[in-house]
Amino acid sequence: MSTRNYLMLLAVLLLAVLLTACSPNPQPAGLTPVPSLAPGATLTLVPAIQGGAPSAGTGGPGQGDPAQGSAVFMQNCTQCHGVNGQGAVGPALRNNTLIQSGNDAGVYTTIANGVAGSAMPAWLQDNGGPLQPVQINNVIAYLHTLQGVEPIPSETPQPEEATETPLPPNAPTPEPAQPSNGGNPGQAVSLVGNAKNGQPLFGKVCATCHGPQGVQGIPNPGSEDGSVPVLNPIDSTIANADPKIFAANVDIFIEHGSAPDGPNPLIIMPAFGDGKTLSPQQIADLLAYVLQLNGVKTGQ
């Protein structure tokens, strides 16, 4: 046998020995077997690098952070459900049967979409509210911390605040409320607004101050009223049976902004039109949605 053929045979024998020694997953005796990948499977570190699979909280029920949820709850929910979730205008969320059932999907739907025929509005941005899906999931996580805890003693009922005396039937119609900055209606009032487009835009731009679907103005220290005005229902002097006049009355506030009466209001209405923050079409869509909230349909 030639030297070349001998070396080739030796190489083949060595390769066979190595393959035998390495298959499958050799390890010391007594240890848990090392799993092998299934045929055709590919090992990847992407989930580990990205922190695992995406959370369902970005678009629906999912894992939330109770610490962050407590801040959202305090800012948005206490007016109706109490500072400790004990209930007020709305039902108690402390030791609540639905939350204790673990039906987070149902709780998410209630918060995101509201409850028809009740005072519970829709809080999801796409539905005209101020909250993103992850914030709703954080609130749900916080609500779980209020379950299985000691009940809070009932508070002594407070006397109801006096309501305003209605104007006599023949009284002159009051002048519509005007923004402090003044100005005329903008281009938006001549455009056809789309309330469906205005709804999520309202959630992103307006609901933070005026509340979900405009039903709950947040506190405004230093202002004469003490809170941001609600838009649903809107100031009776702004509302009008004529949709064009109604839209114009609202538009001047969005266009030019306004500082509420008071010594030092913390929150001031920005000039979305003059500041070019919103386009005329976006303002038209907002106008259509605000009018729809008040029972007036315009445009699309």
C-alpha positions in Angstrom: 0.0 0.0 0.0 1.4 3.4 -0.9 2.1 6.0 1.7 -0.7 8.3 0.3 -3.4 5.6 0.5 -2.3 4.6 4.0 -2.6 8.2 5.2 -6.1 8.6 3.7 -7.3 5.3 5.3 -5.9 6.5 8.7 -7.8 9.9 8.3 -11.1 8.1 7.6 -10.7 5.8 10.7 -9.9 8.8 12.9 -13.0 10.7 11.7 -15.2 7.7 12.4 -13.9 7.5 15.9 -14.6 11.2 16.6 -18.1 11.0 15.2 -18.9 8.0 17.4 -17.5 9.8 20.5 -19.6 12.9 19.9 -23.0 11.4 19.3 -25.4 12.2 20.8 -24.7 14.8 23.5 -22.0 12.9 25.4 -21.9 13.8 29.2 -20.8 12.2 32.5 -23.1 9.4 33.8 -25.7 10.4 36.3 -26.6 13.8 34.9 -29.9 14.8 33.3 -29.6 14.1 29.6 -28.9 17.2 27.5 -31.8 17.7 25.0 -31.1 17.7 21.3 -32.8 20.0 18.9 -35.6 18.6 16.9 -34.8 17.9 13.2 -34.8 21.1 11.3 -35.0 23.3 14.5 -32.8 26.4 14.7 -31.3 27.6 18.0 -31.9 31.4 18.5 -31.2 33.9 21.3 -33.7 36.5 20.0 -36.3 35.9 22.7 -33.7 36.1 25.4 -32.2 39.3 23.9 -35.6 40.9 23.6 -36.7 40.0 27.1 -39.1 37.2 26.1 -42.2 37.2 24.0 -44.1 40.4 23.5 -46.6 41.1 26.2 -50.3 41.1 25.3 -50.5 44.3 27.3 -49.6 46.3 24.2 -53.0 45.6 22.7 -55.3 43.8 25.1 -55.3 42.0 28.5 -51.8 41.3 29.7 -49.2 41.5 32.5 -49.2 44.9 34.3 -47.2 46.8 36.8 -49.2 47.5 40.0 -46.8 50.3 41.1 -47.4 52.2 37.8 -51.1 51.3 37.9 -51.6 52.9 41.3 -50.5 56.3 39.9 -52.9 55.9 37.0 -55.7 54.9 39.3 -55.2 57.8 41.7 -55.2 60.3 38.8 -58.2 58.9 36.9 -60.4 56.6 38.9 -60.7 57.9 42.5 -63.3 60.4 41.7 -65.8 57.7 41.1 -64.4 54.7 42.9 -62.7 56.3 45.9 -59.1 56.8 46.9 -58.9 53.3 48.3 -61.2 51.7 45.8 -64.0 51.6 48.4 -66.5 53.0 45.9 -68.2 56.4 45.6 -70.3 57.3 42.6 -69.1 54.1 41.0 -69.0 50.6 42.6 -66.4 49.5 45.0 -63.3 47.9 43.4 -61.9 46.9 46.7 -62.7 43.2 47.3 -64.5 43.2 44.0 -66.0 39.8 42.9 -65.2 40.3 39.2 -61.6 41.2 39.9 -61.2 38.4 42.3 -62.5 35.9 39.7 -59.3 36.4 37.7 -61.3 37.5 34.6 -58.8 40.1 33.6 -60.1 40.1 30.0 -63.5 41.1 31.3 -62.0 43.8 33.5 -59.9 45.1 30.6 -63.0 45.3 28.3 -65.0 47.2 31.0 -62.3 49.8 31.4 -61.4 50.1 27.7 -64.9 50.2 26.3 -66.9 51.5 29.2 -70.4 50.2 30.2 -73.3 51.3 28.0 -76.1 52.9 29.9 -73.9 53.7 33.0 -71.6 56.5 34.1 -68.6 54.3 33.2 -67.0 55.8 30.1 -64.5 54.2 27.7 -60.9 54.9 28.9 -59.0 53.4 25.9 -57.4 56.1 23.7 -58.9 54.6 20.6 -62.3 55.0 22.2 -61.9 58.6 23.3 -60.2 58.0 26.6 -56.7 59.0 27.9 -55.2 55.6 28.5 -53.0 53.3 26.4 -53.5 49.5 26.7 -50.4 49.1 28.9 -51.8 51.7 31.4 -55.1 49.8 31.6 -53.1 46.6 32.3 -51.2 48.4 35.0 -54.4 49.5 36.6 -55.7 46.0 36.6 -52.5 44.8 38.3 -53.0 47.4 40.9 -56.7 46.5 41.4 -55.5 42.9 42.3 -53.6 44.4 45.3 -56.9 45.7 46.6 -58.4 42.2 46.9 -58.6 40.1 50.1 -57.9 43.2 52.2 -59.8 44.7 55.2 -63.0 46.6 54.3 -63.0 50.3 54.9 -65.6 51.8 57.3 -68.4 53.6 55.5 -67.9 57.4 55.3 -70.5 59.8 56.7 -72.7 61.0 53.9 -72.0 64.6 52.9 -74.8 67.0 52.0 -75.3 67.5 48.3 -74.0 70.7 46.8 -76.6 73.3 45.9 -77.5 73.3 42.2 -77.6 76.4 40.1 -81.0 78.1 39.9 -82.4 77.7 36.4 -83.0 80.8 34.4 -86.6 82.0 34.0 -88.2 81.1 30.7 -88.2 84.6 29.3 -84.6 85.4 30.3 -82.3 86.5 27.5 -79.9 83.8 26.1 -76.5 84.3 27.7 -73.5 85.0 25.4 -71.5 82.0 24.5 -68.3 81.4 26.5 -65.3 82.9 24.8 -61.6 81.9 25.1 -59.4 84.4 26.9 -57.2 84.7 23.8 -60.1 85.7 21.5 -60.0 85.2 17.8 -62.2 84.0 15.0 -63.1 80.5 13.9 -60.5 78.9 11.7 -60.5 76.9 8.5 -61.7 73.7 10.3 -65.3 74.9 10.5 -65.5 75.0 6.7 -64.3 71.3 6.4 -66.3 68.1 6.8 -65.2 66.4 10.0 -65.2 62.7 10.6 -66.2 61.8 14.2 -64.7 58.3 13.8 -61.3 59.9 13.2 -61.9 62.4 15.9 -62.5 59.8 18.6 -59.0 58.4 18.9 -57.5 61.8 18.4 -59.6 63.1 21.3 -58.2 60.3 23.4 -54.6 61.3 22.6 -55.0 65.1 22.7 -57.9 66.1 24.9 -58.9 63.3 27.3 -55.9 63.8 29.5 -57.5 67.0 30.8 -61.2 66.7 29.9 -61.5 63.0 30.9 -62.6 60.0 28.9 -65.2 61.0 26.3 -65.1 64.5 27.8 -67.1 63.5 30.9 -64.5 64.2 33.7 -62.4 67.3 33.9 -59.3 66.9 36.0 -58.5 69.2 39.0 -57.0 72.6 38.0 -55.6 74.3 41.1 -55.6 78.1 40.9 -58.5 78.3 38.5 -61.9 79.8 39.5 -63.8 76.6 38.7 -61.2 74.4 40.3 -61.2 71.9 37.5 -60.9 71.6 33.7 -64.4 71.9 32.2 -66.2 68.8 31.0 -67.2 68.6 27.3 -69.9 66.0 27.7 -72.2 67.7 28.3 -70.5 70.9 27.2 -71.2 74.4 28.6 -74.8 75.3 27.7 -73.7 78.6 26.3 -71.5 76.9 23.8 -74.0 74.3 22.7 -76.3 75.3 19.9 -79.1 73.7 17.9 -77.3 74.9 14.7 -74.3 72.5 14.2 -72.3 75.2 12.4 -72.7 77.7 15.2 -72.0 74.9 17.8 -68.8 73.9 15.9 -67.7 77.5 15.6 -68.1 78.1 19.4 -65.9 75.1 20.1 -63.4 75.8 17.3 -62.2 79.1 18.7 -61.0 77.4 21.9 -59.1 74.7 19.9 -57.7 77.3 17.5 -56.6 80.0 19.9 -56.4 78.3 23.4 -57.6 79.9 26.6 -56.5 80.6 30.2 -59.3 79.9 32.7 -60.4 82.5 35.1 -58.5 82.5 38.4 -55.5 83.9 40.1 -53.0 81.3 38.9 -54.5 78.3 37.0 -52.2 75.3 36.7 -53.6 74.1 33.4 -54.1 76.4 30.4 -55.8 75.3 27.1 -53.1 75.4 24.4 -53.6 77.0 21.0 -53.7 73.9 18.8 -54.5 75.8 15.6 -52.4 78.9 16.0 -49.5 76.7 17.3 -49.9 74.3 14.2 -50.1 71.4 16.6 -53.2 70.1 14.8 -54.1 70.5 11.1 -57.4 72.0 10.1 -58.7 68.6 9.2 -57.8 67.1 12.5 -59.5 70.0 14.3 -62.6 69.4 12.1 -62.6 65.7 13.1 -62.4 66.7 16.8 -65.3 69.2 16.3 -67.4 66.4 14.8 -66.6 64.1 17.7 -67.3 66.7 20.4 -70.6 67.5 18.7 -71.4 63.8 18.5 -70.7 63.5 22.3 -73.4 66.1 22.8 -75.9 64.4 20.5 -75.3 66.3 17.3 -74.2 64.5 14.2 -72.3 66.4 11.5 -70.3 65.4 8.4 -69.3 61.7 8.3 
